[in-house]
Amino acid sequence: MTSLDHSSHQKFYDYYAEASQSPETLSRFRALRDAILRVGRTHGLGSGLLEVADIGCGAGTQSLVWAELGHKVYGLDINKPLLELADQRAAAQGFQIEFQLGSSTEIPWASESMDICIVLELLEHVANWQACIKECARVVRSGGILVITTTNKLCPLQDEFNLPLYSWYPGKVKRHFEKLAVTTRRDLANYATYPAVNWFTFYSLRDALAPYGFHGMDRFDVMDLEKKQRVVKVAVNLIRAVPMLRLLAHVASQGTLILGIKGESEAK
């Protein structure tokens, strides 16, 4: 196996240590957790406590918001300083979370051992992203859920590189800036040890998950419309019903989200 760099640039560490604790981050992660649980219950996941894998857990915020509900959480990350911070924060709050240092392409847990596998803003940084998907799919039980959030190459807005419209740059131009981001211009990618090298769409991820038995839903399928204003309900229902409107809505969405249910047919 290729030797992995488990270090972290101090500026990268400082940024994520602070950002991971912000009220906005906590609110966003709890909202995602609640959406996953709501969709999971609708599709028969069950109402008991779950085993949850947080792949690329970083400072552990997503792990913590699951642990606060009593779920059994397992976190994995390549960044040793951030992983140590996650462990410290869990201990300070009295949570027993199993954090492990490692790679998303060689997940250390058994096949079909997890009810939910969460992969947030990681896939874009993994050169062999296909191996990452294969491993994440492997650890999810039948009827379980795999959630991925990542880049969206359809949308010109992105946070990975400090360059305008970067997601629309040609591949060769991206390779140039990727090289700069790990050599002389670390600031271009916010001092990340592994800058983003992959750009996805919901449609490409849906196709990548299908061979592993997942039916993929996008952010519009997952949205809870019960408490939304009427205009929002109408707009989202139109997006769900009209493929071209769905595509345009993805163009306007800064990131990609896919929620896949393992073993559920497309027609269900």
N, C-alpha and C positions, 0 to 999 in steps of 0.2 A: 504494500500500500504506500502511496506517496506520503512523504512526511508532511504533517500538518503544522501550521503556525497557530499556536494557541495564545499568542500575545495580543495586546491591545494598545493602540496609540493612546496616549494620555488624553488628548482632546476628544477622541472618539468615546473613550470610557466616561469622561466627565459629562459629555453631552447626554449619553444614554442613561447614566446614573441619575441625572436631574430630570430628563424628559420622561423617564419611565415612572416617576413618582407624581407627575403633574395631575391635577384634577381632571384635565381633558383626557389624558391617557387612561386613567382609571375608569372614567365614565364610558369611554369608547370600548374598552375591553369588557366591562361588565355588560354593556349593550350587546356585544357580539356573543358573549357567553349565554345571555338570556335568549338570544335569537336561535343559537344552536340547540339549546334545551327545548325551546318551543317547537322547532321543526322536528327534533328527535322524538319528542312525545307524540307528535302527530303521526309519525311514521313507525311507531311501535317500539321505540328504544327502551321504554320502561320508565318507572318513576322513582327507582331507588338510586343509591349512590353509585357513581360511575368511576371507571378507571380511565384516566385522561393522560395522553402523552402530549407534551408541549415541546415540539421540535424546533430548535433555534430559539430557546426560551430567553436568552439574553439575561437581563437583570431580574427576570422572574415575575413580572407583573401579571401576565396572563395566568401563570401557574397559581399565583396567590389568590386571584379572584375566583378560581375554581375551588381552591382549598378552603376558602372562607365559607363555602356552602357544604363542606364536609366530604367532597369527592377526593379520591385517591389520585394524586398527581405525580407524574414522572417528567422531569425536565432534562433536556439535552442541549448542549451548546458547545461550540468550538472555542469560544472566547473564555479563557480561564479567569481573568479578573472579573468579568461580568457575572460568570457563574458563581464565583465565590461571594460576590455581592448578593446574588439571588439567595444563596444558602443562608447568609447572615440575616437577610430580611425575613426569610421564612422562620428561622429560629426565634427572632425577636418577636414575631407574632404568634409563636406557639404552634406552627404548622410543621408537620412531618412530610416533607416533599423530597422525593429521591432525585437529586440532581446528579447528572453524570457528564463528564467531559468527553466529547467524542464527535463523530461526524454523522451527518444526516444520511450519508450513503452507506453507513454500516450501523444501523440502529441496534443497540444492545439488548432489546427486549424480544421476547418470544413471539412467534407468529400468532395472530389472532388473540392477542392478550389485552387489547385496548378497546374500550367502547367508543372513544373519541380520540382522534389524532388531529392536533392543531399545528399548522405550519404558517406562521405569520411573518410576512415580509422577509422570507428566507430564500425561496426558490431562485430568485433573480441572482443571488450571490453564489450559487452552487454550480460550478462548471458542468459537472455531470448531473444535471437536474433530472434526467430520466431515471438514474439509479436512486435518487432521493425519492421520487414518486413511487418507485417499485418498493422501496423499503417501508415507506409510510403506509402504502396499501397493504403490505404484508402483515403489519402489526394490528390492523383493524379487524375486529370480529365481524362475522356476517351480521348484517343489520346495523352495524356501527357507522360512524360518520367520520369523514376526512374533510377538513376545512383548510383551504389555502387562500392566503391573500398575497398578492405580488404585483409586479409592474403591469402596466397596460400600454402596449405599443400603439393602440388606436388613438390614445389621448395625448395631446402635446404637453400636458402638465405632468410634472413628476418631481420627486424630491431626491432622487438618487445621485444625480450630478448637478452641480451648480452651473448649468448651462441652459440657455433658453431652448425650448422645443426639442430637447435631447432625444426623447423617445422616437422622434421622426427622423433622426440622423441615419444615413446609410450605414450598413454594417462596417465597412472599411473605416469610416470616420469614427464610429464608436470604438473600434479596436485601438485607434490612435489615442483617444482620450482615456481608455482603460489602461493603456500602458503608462501614460503620464500620471494617472491617479495612484499608481503603486511605485512611482519613481520620484520624479521631480515636482509633481503638483498634487501632493496628497490632499490638499484642500478641495480639489475638484469633486471628490466623492466623500467629503466629510471625514477624511482620515480613516476610512474603513480599510481593514487588512484585506478583505475580499470584496472589492467593489462590485456593483451590479454588472453582470455580463449577459444576462438573458432578459428578453422582453416577450411578454405573453399576451394572449387574448383569452377571454372566457372560452371561446370556441376551440382554441388549440388545447387548452387544459381539459376541456370536456372530452375531446378525442383521446388525449393521453391517458385519462383515467378509465375510459370505457373498457379497455382490454382486461382491467383488473376487477371488473364487475360493478363499477360505480355508475350510478345515475347522477349527473351533475346538475345542480341548480345555481342560478346566478343571483346577484344581489336583489334583483327585482322579484324573483320567485320567493326569496327568503323574507322579504319585507313584511312586517305586520301592519296591516292597513286599518285595524280595528279603531285606533284612536287618531288616525290621520284626518286632516280636513278633506272635505268632499273633492276639492280640486285635485288634491294629491291622489286620492283613490281613483278618480277618473283617469288621471295621467298614467298611473302605474298599471291599471287594468288594460289601458290601450297598448302600453309597451309590452305587456304579457301576451296580448292577442295578435299584435302585428309585428312580424319578424323584422321589417325594415326599421320600424320605430325602436325596436329593441337594440338593433345594431347602432343606430344613431345615439341612443342613450348610453351605450357602452363607450362611444367616442367621447362623450361628455363626462365620463367617470374617470377620475384620476388614477384609480387602481383597479385591479382585477380581484374579484372574490368568487370562489366556487365552493359550494358545499356538496359533497358527494356522499350518497348513501350506498353502502356496499350490499350487493345482492338484490337491489331493487331494479326492476325492468324500467325501460324508458317509458313504456306505455302506462305504468301504474299511476 
